[in-house]
């Protein structure tokens, strides 16, 4: 399922961006 993989990647990027912005 490519959609599931895309969602997972998007979630990881979101967490990384959130961490960078918070820091």
Helices and strands as residue ranges (DSSP letters): H 2-22
